[in-house]
Amino acid sequence: MTKIEDILKYATSLIGIKYTWWMGGPLNKNPHPFYIDDMPTNAYLKNNGTNCTGFINILRYKAGKTVPGSGEWKGGMSGWYDYLKSKKVLNKFDDTKNYELGTLFLRRYRSVKDQGHVAVYINKYNTKSKTEGKTENINKPLYGKIIHSIDFNKNHTGICINRLGWSHFWDKHGFYEYAISPKDWLFSD
C-alpha cells in the first residue's frame, strides 16, 4: 500500500464523524473544529466533530506533518489558501482533468457565511468505450468520489463520501476553484 492509499484508508475510517461549525473568531481558542496543534484521539473527535479544514489538518497529522501557517488563522481556510498560494501550487480547477488520488479541491474563504471548502479525491471513475473497434478507458472526473466534512443536509452531514460533480455543482457556476496535488498539500513542509 502506498503512503497516499494509507492516508485515504484512514480518512474513510472517519466516515460518520459529525460536522462542527466554526462561528467566527480566532481559530486557536479550542482544539475543535480545526485541530491546529495536534492530532485528536478518535474518542475526542467522535465527541466534538470537525469541519472541512479540521479534517484536512487531521490528514496532515496522519501523514506526519504539522498544520501549515501561523497566527490566529493557522489551519483554517484562509491559512491553507495563503500557505498554498505562497508555495505557488494552486492550480485552477478543471472539471475535465484526470486528477490523481489524494488531490485536494479548494474553494477559498470569503466570509463567515461562505467559509470556502476543501475535499479530497479518493476514487476515480473510469469506464470503457468502444470506438472504431478499439476499447479505451474514458475518465470522467466529475463521477469520481471525494471525501470531506460537510453540513449539507441530513443525508450529507459530517465526514462522508460524495461524487465530485455533486459537490462541485452546489453552485451553478462551479464550487471548487483550485486543485492541489497530494505532494504539495499533504506531504510537503
VENWOKA-V335752 format. One record per residue. N is the residue number from 1. PHI is phi in radians with two decimals (999 if undefined). OMEGA is omega as a letter, one per 30 degrees, with the letter a starting at -180 (* if undefined). Layout:
n-><N | N>
phi-><PHI | PHI>
omega-><OMEGA | OMEGA>
This chain:
n-><1 | 2 | 3 | 4 | 5 | 6 | 7 | 8 | 9 | 10 | 11 | 12 | 13 | 14 | 15 | 16 | 17 | 18 | 19 | 20 | 21 | 22 | 23 | 24 | 25 | 26 | 27 | 28 | 29 | 30 | 31 | 32 | 33 | 34 | 35 | 36 | 37 | 38 | 39 | 40 | 41 | 42 | 43 | 44 | 45 | 46 | 47 | 48 | 49 | 50 | 51 | 52 | 53 | 54 | 55 | 56 | 57 | 58 | 59 | 60 | 61 | 62 | 63 | 64 | 65 | 66 | 67 | 68 | 69 | 70 | 71 | 72 | 73 | 74 | 75 | 76 | 77 | 78 | 79 | 80 | 81 | 82 | 83 | 84 | 85 | 86 | 87 | 88 | 89 | 90 | 91 | 92 | 93 | 94 | 95 | 96 | 97 | 98 | 99 | 100 | 101 | 102 | 103 | 104 | 105 | 106 | 107 | 108 | 109 | 110 | 111 | 112 | 113 | 114 | 115 | 116 | 117 | 118 | 119 | 120 | 121 | 122 | 123 | 124 | 125 | 126 | 127 | 128 | 129 | 130 | 131 | 132 | 133 | 134 | 135 | 136 | 137 | 138 | 139 | 140 | 141 | 142 | 143 | 144 | 145 | 146 | 147 | 148 | 149 | 150 | 151 | 152 | 153 | 154 | 155 | 156 | 157 | 158 | 159 | 160 | 161 | 162 | 163 | 164 | 165 | 166 | 167 | 168 | 169 | 170 | 171 | 172 | 173 | 174 | 175 | 176 | 177 | 178 | 179 | 180 | 181 | 182 | 183 | 184 | 185 | 186 | 187 | 188 | 189>
phi-><999 | -1.39 | -1.04 | -1.17 | -1.10 | -1.10 | -1.13 | -1.18 | -1.11 | -1.06 | -0.97 | -1.20 | -1.20 | -1.66 | -0.97 | 1.77 | -1.08 | -1.20 | -1.49 | -2.18 | -1.33 | -1.69 | -1.87 | 1.81 | 1.65 | -0.97 | -1.43 | -1.62 | -1.45 | -2.30 | -1.07 | -1.78 | -1.62 | -1.72 | 0.92 | -1.53 | -1.78 | -2.91 | -1.26 | -1.32 | -1.27 | -1.07 | -1.11 | -1.11 | -1.07 | -1.11 | -1.32 | -1.92 | 1.25 | -2.69 | -1.82 | -1.14 | -1.31 | -1.04 | -1.08 | -1.14 | -1.06 | -1.08 | -1.14 | -1.07 | -1.06 | -1.08 | -1.41 | 1.50 | -1.94 | -1.77 | -1.34 | -1.32 | 1.74 | -2.66 | 1.38 | -1.25 | -1.86 | -0.94 | 1.42 | -1.67 | -1.05 | -1.12 | -1.08 | -1.12 | -1.03 | -1.07 | -1.07 | -1.19 | -1.14 | -1.12 | -1.46 | 1.05 | -2.08 | -1.41 | -1.77 | -0.98 | -1.14 | -2.29 | -1.26 | -1.90 | -1.38 | -1.52 | -1.46 | -1.41 | -1.05 | 1.62 | -1.08 | -1.67 | -1.79 | -2.35 | -2.05 | -1.28 | -1.18 | -2.11 | -2.89 | -1.07 | -1.41 | -2.22 | -1.38 | 1.39 | -2.92 | -2.37 | -2.59 | -2.04 | -1.29 | -2.10 | -2.71 | -1.49 | -1.97 | -2.14 | -2.39 | -1.77 | -2.32 | -1.83 | -2.27 | 0.88 | 1.41 | -1.85 | -1.77 | -2.32 | -1.43 | -2.07 | -1.60 | -2.10 | -0.95 | -1.19 | -1.57 | -1.18 | -1.97 | -2.13 | -2.09 | -2.84 | -1.91 | -2.40 | -2.30 | -1.74 | -2.82 | -1.06 | -1.55 | -2.36 | -2.32 | 1.52 | -1.31 | -2.66 | -1.96 | -2.44 | -1.28 | -1.00 | -1.10 | -1.05 | -1.23 | -1.11 | -1.71 | -0.99 | -1.79 | -1.05 | -1.64 | 1.80 | -1.57 | -1.37 | -1.89 | -2.37 | -2.24 | -2.23 | -1.05 | -1.03 | -1.13 | -1.62 | -1.97 | -1.75 | -1.93 | -1.70 | -1.65>
omega-><l | a | a | l | l | l | a | l | l | l | a | l | a | l | l | l | a | l | l | a | l | a | l | l | a | a | a | a | l | l | a | g | a | a | a | a | l | a | l | l | l | a | l | l | l | a | a | l | a | l | a | a | l | l | l | l | l | l | l | l | l | l | l | a | l | l | a | l | l | l | a | a | l | l | l | a | l | l | l | a | a | l | a | l | a | l | a | a | l | l | l | l | l | a | l | a | l | a | l | l | a | l | l | l | a | l | a | l | l | a | l | l | l | a | a | a | l | l | a | l | a | a | l | l | l | l | l | l | l | l | l | l | l | l | l | l | l | l | l | a | a | l | l | a | l | l | a | l | a | l | a | l | a | l | a | l | a | l | a | l | l | l | l | a | l | a | a | a | l | l | a | l | a | a | a | a | a | l | a | a | l | l | a | a | a | a | a | l | *>
